[in-house]
């Protein structure tokens, strides 16, 4: 029988690509579901965020890009600002008739910063002011709570039936301000627009913030109201405080917060741990070989290793393990020592079978299985080669 004779393929346990894909399909679907939920969450949170509310450069429904563009078309120089320093510089370099709009939606400004805004040589419009802002800018005005609905705006817009829509906005009351001019009244002495003259400059408390948004500007007479309130000066500094206005003092470091004894104690504990590791890790003499309390059959070890090879598609490694055993047995059959090289064994086997060295070398060393069927075929060829050599060298 020739050593190159073909044999029928034998069934193996190596998982196919389809089986592996089927096992991984659950995790692929689960990951895709998680990604879809994450994207939807980000989109929803993006639509509900208040970070860009009244932003002069935001085209979102809560932004104010629309009213800013209309103001610029009317000749108003709108200058966006995100820091108090930039706002002060803009007021200093602008014309005399300058208005500063302040909307501190995230409550970033401190009382001292509100005092700086009150000291600006410009008219100030503060949108939805907090208690700190009212104390610094309009101490005679107090907050009165949220308001909704449609209110008359004839006090601002030159129309007898002008109205402004309020949506989750705020109202204020005049406590002790004789110069106050309230507007947008919603009843019970609550107003969403109050202008006062404080220290020679006009301070305006504006609670109708929704009327300035891209979404609200198209409702009722909100557009005319916004242009009338914001377009009274040639320069409008649109100031939205940001993190750059937060005090930049760095927090104390861990070393500054820790007591003086912490670092020496930590070093002592580290040295103790190292000493204990050296002490307990010393080897007091050679290793002692001890038999296992159970007997593991060689077939179980062989099958376990074979399954590992099959699971990882390690065909060449599995074939090499078979070749090592075959080369050792063939060396014994052709009367060579177990330390003989593969080249020596291949030459002796070829001489015994009257075959070419190249064909024997291909079986013992060169052939690389491309798939499971090829691996089984090469394994069978090793068995056939051993059988042929045994018949050739052992006298009948």
KEMI-672783 format. One record per atom (N, C-alpha, C): x negated, z negated, y negated; residue in one letter. Coordinates in steps of 0.05 Angstrom, whole numbers, padded with zeros to 5 digits, always signed. Layout:
N
XZYA ...
***
This chain:
396
-00017+00000+00024X +00000+00000+00000X -00018+00000-00025X -00012+00017-00044X -00028+00019-00068X -00022-00004-00087X -00042-00013-00101X -00038-00035-00120X -00022-00028-00144X -00018-00001-00148X -00003+00008-00171X +00026+00014-00164X +00034+00007-00139X +00061+00012-00130X +00081-00004-00147X +00103+00009-00155X +00123-00004-00172X +00142-00021-00156X +00153-00042-00168X +00172-00060-00155X +00197-00063-00172X +00219-00070-00160X +00244-00074-00175X +00242-00098-00192X +00251-00097-00217X +00249-00120-00234X +00265-00144-00224X +00255-00168-00229X +00268-00193-00220X +00280-00207-00244X +00303-00219-00240X +00317-00233-00262X +00301-00257-00271X +00298-00260-00298X +00283-00283-00309X +00301-00298-00328X +00292-00322-00336X +00308-00340-00353X +00301-00338-00382X +00283-00320-00390X +00276-00318-00419X +00301-00310-00435X +00308-00325-00456X +00333-00317-00471X +00329-00291-00486X +00350-00275-00486X +00349-00249-00500X +00354-00253-00530X +00350-00231-00544X +00354-00232-00573X +00383-00238-00579X +00402-00227-00564X +00430-00232-00568X +00438-00261-00564X +00426-00273-00542X +00432-00301-00537X +00421-00319-00558X +00397-00313-00567X +00385-00329-00589X +00401-00327-00615X +00410-00302-00621X +00426-00298-00645X +00453-00313-00643X +00465-00312-00619X +00490-00326-00616X +00487-00356-00620X +00465-00367-00611X +00461-00396-00615X +00457-00403-00644X +00443-00385-00659X +00437-00390-00687X +00460-00382-00705X +00481-00369-00695X +00503-00360-00712X +00517-00383-00725X +00520-00405-00711X +00534-00428-00723X +00520-00438-00747X +00493-00441-00746X +00478-00451-00768X +00477-00431-00791X +00477-00405-00784X +00478-00385-00806X +00504-00386-00821X +00526-00389-00806X +00553-00391-00819X +00554-00416-00836X +00544-00438-00825X +00545-00464-00839X +00529-00462-00865X +00505-00450-00864X +00489-00447-00888X +00502-00430-00908X +00514-00408-00899X +00528-00390-00918X +00552-00405-00931X +00566-00421-00916X +00588-00436-00927X +00579-00456-00949X +00557-00469-00943X +00546-00488-00962X +00537-00474-00988X +00524-00450-00985X +00516-00435-01008X +00540-00426-01025X +00561-00417-01011X +00585-00408-01026X +00597-00432-01042X +00599-00455-01029X +00610-00478-01043X +00592-00486-01067X +00565-00484-01063X +00547-00491-01085X +00551-00472-01108X +00553-00446-01102X +00557-00427-01124X +00583-00431-01139X +00605-00436-01123X +00631-00441-01136X +00630-00466-01153X +00616-00486-01143X +00614-00511-01159X +00599-00507-01185X +00577-00492-01184X +00562-00486-01208X +00578-00470-01228X +00593-00450-01217X +00610-00434-01236X +00631-00451-01249X +00644-00468-01233X +00665-00484-01244X +00654-00504-01264X +00631-00516-01257X +00619-00535-01276X +00609-00521-01301X +00601-00495-01297X +00592-00481-01321X +00615-00475-01340X +00639-00470-01329X +00662-00464-01346X +00673-00489-01360X +00668-00512-01347X +00678-00537-01359X +00658-00552-01375X +00634-00542-01377X +00613-00558-01391X +00618-00559-01420X +00610-00581-01432X +00613-00584-01461X +00587-00580-01476X +00566-00572-01462X +00540-00569-01474X +00540-00547-01496X +00556-00526-01492X +00556-00504-01511X +00581-00505-01530X +00595-00527-01530X +00619-00529-01547X +00611-00527-01576X +00624-00509-01591X +00619-00504-01619X +00591-00493-01624X +00578-00482-01603X +00552-00470-01608X +00555-00444-01624X +00540-00441-01645X +00543-00417-01662X +00533-00391-01649X +00520-00394-01626X +00509-00370-01612X +00522-00367-01585X +00543-00381-01579X +00555-00380-01552X +00581-00363-01553X +00582-00343-01536X +00607-00327-01534X +00628-00339-01515X +00622-00362-01503X +00640-00375-01485X +00665-00384-01499X +00687-00389-01485X +00712-00398-01498X +00708-00422-01516X +00690-00441-01508X +00686-00465-01523X +00665-00461-01545X +00652-00438-01546X +00632-00433-01567X +00645-00425-01593X +00628-00419-01613X +00638-00412-01640X +00625-00387-01651X +00616-00369-01634X +00603-00345-01643X +00621-00328-01660X +00647-00327-01653X +00665-00310-01667X +00668-00318-01697X +00673-00344-01702X +00676-00353-01729X +00650-00350-01745X +00628-00353-01732X +00602-00350-01746X +00598-00321-01754X +00605-00302-01737X +00602-00274-01744X +00620-00266-01767X +00644-00277-01767X +00663-00271-01789X +00652-00283-01815X +00641-00307-01814X +00630-00320-01838X +00607-00303-01849X +00591-00293-01832X +00568-00276-01841X +00578-00250-01854X +00600-00239-01843X +00612-00215-01855X +00623-00221-01882X +00631-00246-01887X +00641-00255-01913X +00619-00262-01933X +00594-00259-01924X +00571-00265-01942X +00560-00293-01940X +00568-00308-01920X +00558-00335-01916X +00533-00334-01899X +00511-00346-01907X +00487-00347-01892X +00488-00370-01872X +00495-00365-01847X +00498-00386-01827X +00471-00389-01813X +00460-00413-01814X +00434-00419-01802X +00438-00440-01779X +00436-00432-01754X +00438-00451-01732X +00414-00470-01732X +00419-00495-01724X +00398-00515-01723X +00404-00534-01700X +00382-00543-01686X +00385-00561-01664X +00368-00586-01667X +00359-00591-01691X +00343-00616-01696X +00348-00624-01725X +00345-00650-01730X +00349-00661-01756X +00327-00651-01775X +00303-00649-01765X +00280-00640-01781X +00285-00611-01791X +00294-00594-01773X +00300-00566-01780X +00323-00565-01800X +00342-00582-01797X +00365-00583-01816X +00356-00591-01844X +00339-00611-01845X +00329-00620-01871X +00312-00598-01884X +00296-00584-01869X +00280-00562-01880X +00299-00539-01890X +00320-00533-01874X +00338-00512-01883X +00353-00519-01909X +00360-00544-01912X +00374-00553-01936X +00354-00552-01960X +00329-00559-01955X +00309-00559-01977X +00304-00530-01987X +00303-00511-01968X +00296-00483-01976X +00320-00467-01983X +00345-00477-01979X +00369-00461-01984X +00377-00464-02014X +00398-00450-02020X +00408-00451-02048X +00422-00477-02053X +00430-00482-02078X +00442-00507-02085X +00468-00512-02071X +00484-00491-02069X +00511-00494-02056X +00507-00491-02026X +00499-00512-02013X +00495-00512-01984X +00513-00532-01971X +00524-00524-01948X +00541-00542-01932X +00528-00546-01904X +00528-00570-01895X +00517-00576-01868X +00540-00585-01850X +00544-00570-01828X +00563-00578-01808X +00549-00592-01785X +00558-00616-01779X +00545-00633-01758X +00566-00638-01736X +00558-00632-01711X +00575-00638-01688X +00558-00650-01667X +00559-00677-01665X +00543-00692-01646X +00561-00698-01622X +00565-00678-01606X +00583-00681-01583X +00572-00699-01561X +00545-00701-01559X +00533-00717-01538X +00523-00744-01548X +00531-00752-01572X +00524-00778-01583X +00494-00784-01582X +00479-00765-01592X +00450-00768-01591X +00438-00781-01616X +00451-00780-01638X +00440-00790-01663X +00443-00820-01665X +00423-00832-01677X +00422-00861-01682X +00433-00866-01711X +00440-00892-01717X +00449-00898-01744X +00430-00889-01766X +00403-00893-01761X +00384-00885-01781X +00384-00855-01786X +00390-00840-01765X +00391-00810-01769X +00416-00802-01784X +00438-00816-01779X +00462-00811-01795X +00457-00818-01824X +00441-00838-01830X +00434-00844-01858X +00418-00822-01870X +00401-00809-01854X +00385-00786-01864X +00404-00763-01871X +00424-00759-01854X +00443-00737-01860X +00459-00743-01885X +00466-00769-01889X +00481-00776-01913X +00465-00773-01938X +00438-00773-01935X +00421-00770-01958X +00415-00741-01965X +00425-00722-01949X +00419-00694-01955X +00433-00686-01981X +00420-00669-01996X +00431-00658-02021X +00448-00634-02014X +00470-00639-02000X +00488-00617-01992X +00514-00629-01984X +00535-00612-01984X +00561-00621-01974X +00558-00623-01943X +00572-00643-01932X +00570-00648-01903X +00598-00647-01891X +00600-00632-01870X +00624-00631-01854X +00617-00642-01826X +00628-00665-01819X +00622-00677-01794X +00647-00674-01776X +00642-00661-01753X +00664-00654-01734X +00667-00676-01713X +00691-00686-01709X +00697-00707-01690X +00676-00730-01692X +00674-00742-01716X +00653-00763-01720X +00658-00788-01704X +00637-00801-01696X +00638-00827-01682X +00639-00849-01703X +00641-00874-01694X +00642-00897-01712X +00616-00898-01728X +00593-00892-01716X +00567-00893-01731X +00567-00872-01752X +00577-00848-01746X +00578-00826-01766X +00596-00833-01789X +00620-00844-01783X +00638-00852-01805X +00626-00874-01822X +00612-00893-01810X +00601-00915-01825X +00580-00905-01845X +00565-00884-01837X +00544-00874-01855X +00554-00854-01875X +00574-00837-01867X +00582-00815-01885X +00608-00822-01900X +00628-00832-01886X +00654-00837-01899X +00663-00865-01890X +00653-00886-01902X +00661-00913-01893X +00690-00920-01899X +00703-00904-01916X +00731-00910-01922X +00750-00896-01904X +00740-00883-01882X +00757-00868-01863X +00752-00881-01836X +00774-00883-01820X +00773-00895-01793X +00786-00877-01773X +00777-00878-01749X +00789-00861-01728X +00816-00871-01721X +00834-00852-01713X +00862-00859-01707X +00870-00850-01679X +00852-00838-01664X +00858-00830-01637X +00863-00800-01634X +00868-00790-01609X +00872-00762-01604X +00899-00752-01614X +00900-00726-01621X +00924-00713-01630X +00926-00685-01617X +00951-00675-01613X +00956-00649-01603X +00980-00637-01617X +00982-00611-01614X +01005-00597-01626X +00998-00580-01650X +01018-00572-01664X +01015-00555-01688X +01022-00570-01713X +01004-00569-01733X +01008-00584-01758X +01007-00564-01781X +01019-00573-01803X +01019-00556-01827X +00991-00555-01840X +00984-00531-01849X +00957-00528-01861X +00959-00516-01889X +00982-00519-01903X +00986-00508-01929X +00968-00521-01950X +00956-00544-01943X +00938-00557-01962X +00911-00543-01962X +00905-00526-01943X +00880-00512-01941X +00884-00482-01944X +00902-00471-01928X +00907-00443-01928X +00929-00437-01949X +00924-00416-01965X +00942-00409-01987X +00967-00395-01976X +00982-00410-01960X +01007-00399-01949X +01026-00423-01945X +01051-00420-01952X +01069-00442-01951X +01075-00450-01922X +01075-00431-01904X +01081-00437-01876X +01057-00436-01858X +01033-00440-01869X +01009-00439-01853X +01008-00463-01834X +00999-00458-01809X +00997-00479-01789X +00971-00476-01773X +00962-00499-01763X +00938-00500-01747X +00945-00514-01721X +00934-00503-01699X +00939-00514-01673X +00917-00534-01665X +00925-00557-01657X +00906-00578-01647X +00909-00581-01617X +00886-00582-01603X +00886-00584-01574X +00864-00604-01567X +00873-00628-01559X +00855-00650-01552X +00836-00655-01576X +00846-00655-01600X +00830-00661-01623X +00834-00690-01632X +00824-00697-01656X +00825-00725-01665X +00837-00727-01692X +00849-00750-01697X +00861-00756-01723X +00847-00780-01735X +00849-00783-01762X +00836-00804-01777X +00854-00814-01798X +00849-00839-01807X +00865-00852-01828X +00846-00859-01851X +00858-00858-01875X +00843-00866-01899X +00848-00896-01903X +00826-00911-01903X +00828-00940-01905X +00824-00949-01934X +00802-00941-01945X +00796-00950-01973X +00779-00929-01987X +00792-00906-01993X +00777-00885-02006X +00796-00871-02026X +00792-00877-02051X +00810-00866-02071X +00805-00837-02076X +00782-00826-02069X +00777-00798-02073X +00785-00781-02049X +00795-00793-02028X +00801-00778-02004X +00824-00758-02008X +00821-00735-01997X +00842-00714-01998X +00849-00707-01969X +00869-00720-01958X +00876-00715-01930X +00892-00689-01926X +00889-00678-01902X +00903-00653-01895X +00907-00652-01865X +00924-00634-01857X +00931-00631-01828X +00943-00657-01818X +00964-00666-01831X +00976-00691-01822X +00993-00687-01798X +00991-00706-01779X +01007-00706-01755X +01026-00729-01753X +01031-00743-01775X +01050-00765-01776X +01036-00792-01775X +01050-00812-01786X +01039-00840-01786X +01013-00842-01800X +01010-00827-01822X +00986-00827-01839X +00961-00819-01823X +00964-00802-01804X +00942-00793-01788X +00936-00764-01796X +00911-00758-01802X +00903-00731-01811X +00878-00722-01796X +00876-00696-01792X +00853-00684-01778X +00834-00671-01797X +00838-00673-01823X +00819-00663-01843X +00821-00681-01868X +00799-00694-01873X +00798-00712-01896X +00772-00706-01912X +00775-00698-01937X +00752-00693-01954X +00749-00715-01975X +00724-00724-01979X +00719-00746-01998X +00694-00739-02014X +00692-00752-02037X +00668-00749-02053X +00653-00776-02052X +00630-00775-02040X +00614-00799-02036X +00586-00794-02048X +00578-00811-02067X +00552-00809-02080X +00547-00781-02091X +00568-00769-02102X +00566-00744-02116X +00566-00719-02098X +00569-00723-02072X +00571-00700-02054X +00596-00702-02038X +00605-00678-02028X +00630-00677-02013X +00625-00683-01984X +00640-00701-01973X +00638-00708-01944X +00665-00702-01932X +00665-00686-01911X +00690-00677-01899X +00690-00686-01870X +00711-00700-01863X +00715-00708-01835X +00735-00688-01822X +00726-00674-01802X +00742-00653-01789X +00747-00660-01760X +00772-00665-01754X +00780-00671-01726X +00791-00647-01712X +00797-00625-01726X +00808-00601-01714X +00786-00583-01703X +00771-00592-01684X +00748-00576-01674X +00757-00552-01658X +00780-00554-01644X +00788-00531-01627X +00794-00506-01643X +00801-00510-01668X +00807-00487-01685X +00782-00471-01691X +00758-00482-01687X +00733-00468-01692X +00722-00454-01668X +00734-00457-01645X +00723-00445-01620X +00733-00416-01617X +00718-00402-01600X +00726-00374-01595X +00754-00372-01583X +00762-00392-01568X +00788-00392-01555X +00810-00399-01575X +00804-00418-01593X +00825-00427-01611X +00827-00412-01637X +00807-00396-01644X +00806-00383-01670X +00829-00363-01673X +00840-00353-01650X +00860-00332-01651X +00888-00344-01651X +00891-00370-01650X +00917-00383-01649X +00927-00389-01678X +00952-00385-01683X +00965-00392-01708X +00949-00382-01732X +00944-00400-01751X +00927-00393-01775X +00900-00406-01773X +00890-00410-01748X +00864-00423-01745X +00841-00408-01757X +00842-00381-01756X +00821-00365-01767X +00819-00369-01798X +00841-00367-01811X +00841-00371-01840X +00833-00399-01848X +00842-00419-01832X +00834-00447-01837X +00804-00450-01834X +00792-00439-01812X +00763-00442-01808X +00747-00429-01830X +00755-00405-01838X +00740-00391-01860X +00743-00406-01886X +00766-00418-01891X +00770-00432-01916X +00753-00458-01917X +00752-00472-01895X +00737-00498-01894X +00707-00493-01893X +00698-00473-01878X +00669-00470-01874X +00656-00450-01893X +00673-00434-01907X +00661-00413-01924X +00661-00420-01953X +00660-00445-01961X +00660-00453-01989X +00633-00451-02002X +00612-00450-01986X +00584-00449-01996X +00571-00423-01987X +00550-00415-02002X +00536-00391-01995X +00518-00394-01970X +00511-00419-01964X +00494-00426-01940X +00507-00447-01924X +00509-00442-01898X +00521-00461-01879X +00500-00467-01857X +00491-00492-01856X +00472-00500-01835X +00489-00512-01813X +00489-00498-01790X +00506-00506-01767X +00488-00523-01749X +00491-00549-01750X +00473-00568-01737X +00486-00581-01712X +00475-00575-01689X +00483-00587-01664X +00459-00604-01654X +00460-00630-01655X +00438-00647-01646X +00431-00641-01617X +00405-00643-01611X +00395-00638-01584X +00376-00661-01576X +00363-00657-01553X +00345-00678-01543X +00320-00680-01561X +00315-00660-01577X +00292-00663-01596X +00297-00684-01617X +00323-00692-01620X +00329-00713-01640X +00327-00741-01628X +00324-00742-01601X +00322-00769-01588X +00294-00780-01594X +00293-00806-01598X +00267-00819-01603X +00247-00813-01581X +00223-00805-01589X +00203-00795-01570X +00184-00817-01561X +00189-00842-01565X +00171-00863-01556X +00171-00863-01526X +00147-00861-01514X +00144-00860-01485X +00150-00888-01473X +00164-00889-01451X +00169-00915-01438X +00143-00927-01429X +00141-00953-01426X +00117-00966-01417X +00110-00957-01388X +00085-00955-01383X +00076-00947-01356X +00079-00969-01336X +00076-00962-01310X +00079-00982-01289X +00057-01004-01292X +00033-00995-01300X +00011-01015-01303X +00017-01034-01325X +00031-01024-01347X +00037-01042-01369X +00059-01062-01362X +00077-01054-01344X +00099-01071-01337X +00091-01091-01315X +00070-01085-01300X +00062-01102-01277X +00046-01126-01287X +00049-01149-01274X +00032-01172-01281X +00003-01166-01274X -00015-01183-01285X -00044-01178-01281X -00053-01181-01252X -00038-01198-01236X -00046-01203-01209X -00038-01182-01189X -00021-01162-01198X -00010-01143-01179X -00032-01125-01167X -00049-01113-01185X -00069-01094-01176X -00090-01108-01157X -00102-01131-01164X -00120-01144-01146X -00107-01151-01119X -00082-01160-01120X -00068-01166-01095X -00064-01141-01078X -00057-01119-01091X -00053-01094-01076X -00079-01085-01063X -00101-01087-01078X -00127-01079-01066X -00134-01097-01043X -00129-01123-01045X -00136-01142-01024X -00119-01135-00999X -00094-01129-01003X -00077-01122-00980X -00086-01096-00967X -00094-01077-00983X -00104-01051-00972X -00129-01056-00955X -00148-01072-00966X -00173-01078-00950X -00166-01093-00925X -00147-01111-00926X -00139-01126-00902X -00127-01107-00881X -00111-01088-00890X -00099-01069-00871X -00120-01052-00858X -00140-01043-00874X -00162-01027-00863X -00178-01043-00842X -00184-01068-00849X -00199-01085-00830X -00183-01090-00805X -00157-01094-00807X -00140-01098-00783X -00139-01073-00766X -00138-01049-00779X -00138-01024-00764X -00164-01020-00749X -00187-01026-00762X -00213-01023-00748X -00215-01043-00725X -00205-01068-00730X -00207-01089-00709X -00190-01082-00685X -00165-01074-00690X -00147-01069-00668X -00152-01041-00656X -00165-01024-00671X -00169-00997-00660X -00195-00994-00645X -00211-01014-00643X -00237-01012-00628X -00231-01009-00598X -00248-00994-00585X -00246-00989-00556X -00267-01007-00542X -00257-01026-00527X -00276-01044-00513X -00283-01033-00485X -00298-01011-00484X -00306-01000-00459X -00293-00973-00454X -00299-00961-00431X -00288-00934-00425X -00258-00936-00418X -00245-00913-00420X -00216-00912-00413X -00213-00917-00383X -00192-00931-00376X -00186-00937-00348X -00164-00917-00338X -00171-00903-00317X -00151-00884-00306X -00133-00900-00288X -00107-00898-00293X -00087-00913-00278X -00066-00894-00268X -00060-00897-00243X -00040-00879-00231X -00012-00885-00243X +00004-00863-00244X +00031-00866-00254X +00048-00881-00234X +00067-00896-00243X +00084-00911-00224X +00103-00893-00208X +00104-00867-00215X +00122-00849-00201X +00105-00824-00193X +00115-00810-00174X +00102-00785-00165X +00116-00761-00176X +00102-00744-00191X +00113-00720-00202X +00104-00697-00185X +00122-00682-00174X +00116-00660-00157X +00104-00637-00174X +00085-00623-00162X +00073-00601-00176X +00093-00579-00183X +00113-00575-00166X +00133-00555-00172X +00149-00561-00197X +00154-00587-00202X +00169-00594-00226X +00152-00588-00251X +00126-00595-00249X +00108-00588-00272X +00107-00558-00277X +00105-00543-00255X +00104-00514-00257X +00129-00503-00270X +00152-00512-00260X +00178-00502-00271X +00181-00510-00300X +00173-00534-00307X +00176-00543-00335X +00159-00526-00354X +00134-00521-00345X +00117-00504-00362X +00127-00476-00363X +00138-00466-00341X +00149-00439-00341X +00172-00436-00360X +00189-00457-00361X +00212-00456-00380X +00203-00456-00409X +00182-00472-00414X +00171-00472-00442X +00160-00444-00449X +00145-00432-00431X +00135-00405-00436X +00159-00385-00441X +00180-00388-00424X +00202-00369-00427X +00217-00374-00453X +00221-00399-00461X +00235-00405-00485X +00221-00395-00510X +00194-00394-00509X +00179-00385-00532X +00169-00356-00529X +00178-00342-00508X +00170-00314-00503X +00140-00312-00502X +00126-00332-00490X +00097-00331-00488X +00089-00317-00462X +00094-00291-00461X +00090-00275-00436X +00060-00274-00429X +00044-00268-00449X +00015-00265-00443X +00003-00292-00434X +00011-00314-00446X +00001-00340-00437X +00010-00346-00409X +00035-00340-00402X +00044-00344-00375X +00029-00327-00355X +00024-00302-00363X +00009-00284-00345X -00020-00293-00342X -00032-00303-00363X -00059-00314-00361X -00061-00337-00342X -00040-00354-00342X -00040-00377-00324X -00040-00367-00295X -00024-00346-00290X -00023-00334-00263X -00050-00321-00256X -00062-00307-00275X -00087-00293-00270X -00110-00313-00264X -00110-00336-00277X -00131-00356-00272X -00130-00364-00242X -00106-00370-00232X -00104-00377-00204X -00111-00355-00185X -00103-00330-00192X -00109-00307-00175X -00139-00301-00174X -00152-00303-00198X -00181-00298-00198X -00196-00318-00181X -00188-00343-00182X -00201-00363-00166X -00198-00358-00136X -00173-00351-00128X -00168-00346-00100X -00182-00320-00091X -00182-00300-00108X -00196-00275-00101X -00226-00280-00098X -00238-00297-00115X -00266-00302-00113X -00272-00316-00087X -00255-00333-00077X -00260-00345-00051X -00258-00325-00029X -00239-00306-00031X -00235-00286-00010X -00259-00268-00007X -00271-00261-00031X -00294-00242-00030X -00321-00257-00030X -00320-00282-00023X -00344-00298-00019X -00361-00301-00045X -00346-00305-00068X -00360-00311-00093X -00354-00340-00101X -00372-00352-00116X -00367-00379-00125X -00344-00380-00144X -00331-00404-00148X -00309-00407-00166X -00317-00403-00195X -00343-00404-00200X -00353-00401-00227X -00359-00371-00234X -00353-00353-00215X -00358-00325-00220X -00340-00314-00242X -00351-00296-00258X -00336-00284-00280X -00315-00265-00270X -00296-00258-00287X -00275-00239-00280X -00287-00211-00274X -00309-00204-00288X -00321-00178-00283X -00333-00177-00255X -00346-00199-00246X -00357-00200-00220X -00335-00199-00198X -00314-00214-00203X -00292-00214-00183X -00279-00187-00182X -00275-00174-00205X -00262-00147-00205X -00280-00127-00190X -00306-00128-00194X -00324-00110-00180X -00323-00114-00150X -00323-00140-00141X -00323-00146-00112X -00297-00138-00100X -00274-00142-00114X -00248-00135-00103X -00246-00105-00101X -00255-00090-00122X -00254-00061-00121X -00270-00050-00098X -00294-00062-00092X -00310-00053-00070X -00296-00058-00043X -00282-00082-00041X -00269-00088-00016X -00245-00070-00011X -00231-00062-00032X -00207-00045-00029X -00213-00016-00032X -00237-00009-00040X -00245+00019-00045X -00228+00030-00068X -00224+00013-00088X -00209+00021-00112X -00229+00022-00136X -00219+00034-00158X -00236+00034-00182X -00236+00007-00195X -00259+00000-00208X -00261-00025-00222X -00241-00027-00245X -00236-00004-00258X -00218-00004-00281X -00190-00012-00273X -00180-00002-00250X -00152-00009-00241X -00150-00038-00235X -00171-00050-00222X -00171-00078-00215X -00173-00095-00241X -00190-00086-00259X -00194-00101-00284X -00168-00101-00300X -00153-00079-00300X -00128-00078-00314X -00109-00099-00304X -00108-00103-00278X -00090-00123-00267X -00099-00151-00274X -00125-00156-00272X -00136-00183-00275X -00140-00191-00304X -00143-00171-00322X -00151-00178-00350X -00138-00162-00372X -00136-00136-00369X -00130-00119-00392X -00100-00116-00398X -00084-00114-00377X -00056-00108-00381X -00041-00130-00397X -00025-00121-00417X -00010-00140-00433X +00020-00134-00430X +00036-00153-00420X +00064-00148-00416X +00079-00145-00442X +00094-00123-00444X +00110-00118-00468X +00137-00131-00468X +00147-00137-00444X +00174-00150-00441X +00174-00166-00415X +00197-00178-00410X +00199-00195-00386X +00196-00180-00361X +00208-00156-00360X +00206-00140-00336X +00177-00132-00330X +00162-00126-00350X +00133-00120-00347X +00118-00144-00337X +00125-00168-00347X +00112-00193-00338X +00117-00197-00308X +00141-00193-00299X +00148-00197-00271X +00133-00176-00254X +00131-00151-00264X +00117-00130-00249X +00088-00137-00246X +00075-00146-00268X +00047-00154-00266X +00042-00178-00248X +00061-00197-00248X +00059-00220-00230X +00061-00211-00201X +00079-00192-00195X +00080-00181-00168X +00055-00166-00160X +00043-00152-00179X +00019-00137-00173X -00004-00156-00166X -00005-00180-00180X -00025-00200-00173X -00021-00210-00144X +00004-00215-00136X +00009-00224-00109X +00001-00202-00088X +00008-00177-00095X +00001-00155-00077X -00029-00152-00075X -00043-00156-00097X -00072-00153-00097X -00085-00174-00079X -00075-00199-00081X -00086-00220-00064X -00080-00214-00035X -00056-00204-00029X -00050-00198-00001X -00067-00176+00010X -00072-00155-00006X -00089-00133+00002X -00117-00141+00007X -00128-00158-00010X -00155-00167-00007X -00157-00185+00018X -00137-00202+00023X -00138-00219+00046X -00138-00202+00072X -00122-00180+00072X -00121-00163+00096X -00147-00148+00099X -00160-00142+00076X -00184-00126+00078X -00209-00142+00086X -00210-00167+00080X -00234-00183+00085X -00232-00201+00109X -00207-00207+00117X -00204-00225+00140X -00201-00207+00165X -00218-00211+00185X -00217-00195+00209X -00191-00199+00224X -00180-00176+00234X -00155-00177+00249X -00160-00185+00278X 
***
